[in-house]
Amino acid sequence: MIFFVAPLHVVSAIALIFLVLLHSGKGGGLSDMFGGGLGTQAAGSTVVERNLDRITVVAALIFGFASVSFAFII
């Protein structure tokens, strides 16, 4: 069981870090570097931002599930 949870935990942690950095903040972020700043200035919250929010929540839930699983396994 630990051979399934450990890689899931690592992959979800890396994905969560990457997804949080993609969000545009007050001063911009990595999303501005990839061209995300133009869409948010023109239209506010776009479909891409909403989908990014949803994907980030899913990654956070997977990370939380893996963390709780580790606690029960160990």
Protein Blocks (a to p, Z undefined) as FASTA:
>chain_A
ZZmmmmmmmmmmmmmmmmmmmpccfkopfklmnopmmmmmmnopafklmmmmmmmmmmmm
mmmmmmmmmmmmZZ
